[in-house]
Amino acid sequence: MFHDILFLILGLVLIIAGGNYLTDGAVSVAKRFGISSLVIGLTIVAFGSSTPDFVVCFISTLSGKSELALGDVLGANIFDITLIIGIIAMIAPVRISSEMAFKDLPMLALSSIALFICGDDRIVDGTNVNIVNRTDGLMLLSLFVIFMCYTMEMARSHSTKPISTRPKTAAAIPHHSVEKAEATEADNTRRMKPWVAAVCIVGGLAALVFGGQWLVDGASGLACRLGMSEALIGLTIVGIGSSIPDLSTSVIAAIKKQPQIAIGNVVGACIFNVFFIIGLCSTVKPLNAGSLTFVDFGTLVLGSLLVLLFGDVIVKRTITRLQGAILAGVYVAYMVYLVVNAAS
């Protein structure tokens, strides 16, 4: 068991570090070739920051461990939507922009509902097995393309406006708002030397490959030894572990009185996880949800609908501290359910 835990921890560290170095190296190369900060933010930075979940899901899919793949995304999104947004709101009430209220939060709810419909066939179709098939995957990828097109168009419209009239928050894109991408480029004016960027890219890719394989092997071995399902490991250890960077980034942003950016990153990440990661993995190979149940998919939908309700309807588009506590309470209740259900 010690070796399984060691592999899981080392794998998690490697994929997080690998994603960071790969992103830094790729951004440096992109700048050297004159690629705009907008394109960098919407592509390289956005994808690079989601590599932990992507690597875990993709390797799990290829290894035939689809429960772990789905459990990781479900666990990470539930963690982000309920606990992280809840903590952000408890630190400082979050004022939701009109764009996020009318576009991004509904898209978040749509992604959760779409995953519920695709993944919980027992409830939706009355079948005996829950499978996210290739048709489901292609549908999710189509929604991802629509999401990215509208995000790109909105980002362009913001970039053409005078600074004095520019909203404080832009459209939520996976893990990074447009402002954050631009700030990153402004802060990091010194480009890496070509050989340093190459080392970061190659080293980051190697860390992702080895780290992803170690994490999947460690999680599977731990599940087997403890008599737990791979889905449960994905929902808890792997899902939470891959979201720790999101938690730290969002809490720091909230403490610095920028909760809108923090929540924008979380919302974008969750949409990206469902539409792109699950969409791509299930297109490559259908994903069997296994022991994932209505409660797991339903909790994700509940959290998304609560965020939509709090951010778009109640208290003039502001998520208050009380509402943040309710979201965090949903996560605690869900974790208690998982523990009790696993022990019974």
WOJOUR-V817804 format. One record per helix or strand of 3 or more residues. SS is the DSSP state (@ for helix, = for strand). FROM is the first residue (numbers start at 0). LEN is the number of residues. If there is no record, write none. Layout:
ss	from	len
SS	FROM	LEN
SS	FROM	LEN
//
This chain:
ss	from	len
@	1	31
@	36	13
@	50	12
@	65	26
@	97	22
@	120	4
@	133	26
@	162	3
@	177	10
@	193	33
@	229	26
@	258	26
@	293	19
@	320	23
//
